[in-house]
Amino acid sequence: SLRQAAIKKVMAGTTTIEELIRVIGPHF
């Protein structure tokens, strides 16, 4: 899923805060 891919990027340290908000934001 998109979310899993984003989490992998976070773990790799290649995800920006902006990207994080875009992916996780709607879940709050």
TAHUHU-V55018 format. One record per backbone hydrogen bond with DSSP energy under -1.0 kcal/mol. NH is the residue of the N-H (numbers start at 1). CO is the residue of the C=O. Records with the same first field share a line. If there is no record, write none. Layout:
NH: CO, CO
This chain:
5: 1
6: 2
7: 3
8: 4
9: 5
10: 6
11: 7
12: 8
13: 10
14: 9
20: 16
21: 17
22: 18
23: 19
24: 20
25: 21
27: 24
28: 25
